[in-house]
Amino acid sequence: MDNQIEIENYRIQKSEEWAGNIDDQELINRIQDSDFARQQNNDGKDFCYFLDKKYHTSNTQNSEYVCMAYTLNEPANLERASVSDIVVEENEVYHIHRISVLRDGVLIDKIPDTKIKVLDSENHSSGGILSSNKKINITIKDLRLYDILILEDSRVKPFTERDFLRKEFSKYVWVSPDNYWAYGSYKFTFINERNEKIAFKKTFFRDESGNVLEPEVHYLDKGEQFVFEETNYINPVDANREIFPFIDFATDKNWKELSDYIAPIYQEIFNTASLKDFAPNLIEKLESLPDLDEKIQFAIEYVQNNIYYIFNADEMNGHKPQEPAVTYENKQGDCKAKSVLLKVILDYIGVEASIVLVNFHTDFYMKYYLPSLLTFNHAIVKISYKGEDYFVDATTRDEFGTLENRGFIYFMHYLEVKPDQELQERKPYRYPYFCVDEKIDFQVQDTIGKLTLTTTYKGNRANAMRRYFKNTNRREVIDSWNNFLFYSLNYSGDRNGTDIRNIFKDATIDIVSDDKKQNEFKIQYQAIIENPYYVDPKNNRFLMYFDRNLVKASARDYMHKDLPFWHNFDSEKYEINLYTDQKIDTEEKYTVQESMINNPYFDFKSRKKVSKHGATAYIEYSPLVNLEIPKDEFEKFRTDHHTVADSNFGLGIDIIEPGLMNMLKFNFKKKFK
């Protein structure tokens, strides 16, 4: 390999001056039993006597130091301590300062009992994701239950020429510790040795009553430090319903200053060469297409499917975007490179496009974070066309459709790579089509039922279902549908334990059509069902079809105090036809029940048509998505979803059994309902 650089990944040495030095006797003095420590031991928990964590940043490197002492009273913690892995980035060095145990009051140096191996980090090392990370495997011999393990180490990341953003800007997020651990002493220190002022923002800290405090913003000049310190400390956060308190540290800049910094870097890349110079064959294909819609589709799918996605896991923002000519020639590039090439192609055909920076994983936190380019970990393309904005991820594969029919990407915050920009929020979105449009026909004659499902998927659903059918064995696909129908037809209520393949006889599933321009994928499932009626314990017979996909359990069960509910459901449409040669109860409450819900965040409509031998239900669900439901509106949102779940997500019909006595029983039941 050209320009291969051998680096040292770990060292055993004393800590740096900024981290401080602690001698053996001071360590022993800090490891003292207390009522607080004894209480944790009595509760069966491990206990951390002290944890000192320091983060040091300068214009030449970032460093993180930790010194801690904790008990090994639990076998699981003993196992984790005996063998551990440390992953270091490219050019990052792991420094081991001390590995010791305090055993029966005696401090024992365990570095001679430590074996260290440096391995390639295999995490995310396939599928176009390149990583020069190294994994440092540390094995410590002869650790024993009830030892107190003492670790002192640091990680040092010197900046190379590629790390121009890290040289220019600092970004670090401290998150309060796991609330399993109890700490006799917990101390975190942030040290600013950069020439620039660093801002820090405390968020989701709480008062004594558990109420979230207003965020606080403070500043650190060069040479200043921030200290967070607690004694006898257990993080009080309710991990299942609250966000852990965190502090965001970032170089003091606003979004306009940051966009003015990054925009010229991209503009320089755009200006390197024209499409005519490096891609004449591509232009020839573009020119042969009859209209602009098809040219846009071709451009997107060319970059998505013909340019191999290579993601440098060390640093998304660590270097300038690759020139589009290089990306086209090599047929590979990271998200920035692929996005830049797509924009250059769209520029050529006269379609307005720009690069935008996003972070799908931390999208919710963007409004709380301080402005920083290092917050983003991905680049996509924003296309403005016919009065609408569309967002396209150039790294995705096997997506189809003209622009308005392509899949929708869920996220809210982005920074457009143009001068003088603020962090932007996308508008909420309502699908102009139904992502799922399904017709269910269940016709029963004598004791045989014929079931047919015809389903059209569109947008994201079409892309996903197309991939599913391509990559999955057809028998497995049929079993999946059989299993779903086993519950939808309520057979789980009267024939549990029966082999599903023996219930759904001669089941088939076929692709009816695949329109890659409209991005519509249509399938049909068919099966024969002997004994098609659900029979309750009193031998009453029913035909039922309830699609639990309409019951949004995540909305009904949501309980988080801090995170607003993120609304990202698909639009759905169903026509359910249940017909039999038997008479049915045409006035049964749930058979005729209809509903109409007009919530600000979704519309739901269920309409019925009932005859003496069956019924049809027409159901439409149309949500307003890509938004957070405000807390003061969530309970109404939840209640309306409970209404959907109250027998409005399908159709059931009651069979009137033949015979005089059964008719009399039915009339009696009807009279005294």
Summary of the structure (lengths in Angstrom):
residues: 673
radius of gyration: 31.3
end to end distance: 82.7
largest distance: 97.4
contacts: 2067
relative contact order: 0.08
helix: 27%
strand: 37%
